Amino acid sequence: MRQEGGAITWDYDIFSVPTYLYHGNAQRRHALEVLSMVLLGLNTLSELGDIVEALRKFQVMGYLRSWSNVLDWCHFTLMAAGWYYWFSAVRLSNTFHLDPAYQPLVSPAAQTRARLFLTDPVQAREFLNL
């Protein structure tokens, strides 16, 4: 689209950001996520087996002093927290609904000095109190 009065073409189309996180290769991404969770679960079960073995041999302190075991549990904790936050983000993005009647801006007003538009605080509050 070209504006009158200049040779610079101006593209002022607005593209919205999709909130659905699975567009494109959804099946492959979902399969990799499930595989990652299964492998994390199996690795955690293996580590729990090591704890049971250490308890049977009365070598719990030896297990706790091993840096590899500490790193394993740090890894499990970070991965579990990451999956929790990922599922929270997916749930929130799938339930997000923006009211099409949301009007955050009031028409240009003389009382706005620094901005071209005046924001409507009532509409902004309704939006933020989803």
GIQUIFEN-V382122 format. One record per backbone hydrogen bond with DSSP energy under -1.0 kcal/mol. CO is the residue of the C=O (numbers start at 1). NH is the residue of the N-H. Records with the same first field share a line. If there is no record, write none. Layout:
CO=NH, NH
//
This chain:
1=10
24=26
25=29
26=30
27=31
28=32
29=33
30=34
31=35
32=36
33=37
34=38
35=39
36=40
37=41
38=42
39=43
40=44
41=45
42=46
43=47
44=48
45=49
46=50
47=51
48=52
49=53
50=54
51=55
52=56
53=57
54=59
59=63
60=64
61=65
66=70
67=71
68=72
69=73
70=74
71=75
72=76
73=77
74=78
75=79
76=80
77=81
78=82
79=83
80=84
81=85
82=86
83=87
84=88
85=89
86=90
87=91
88=92
89=93
90=94
91=95
99=102
104=120
109=112
118=106
120=124
121=125
122=126
123=127
124=128
125=129
//
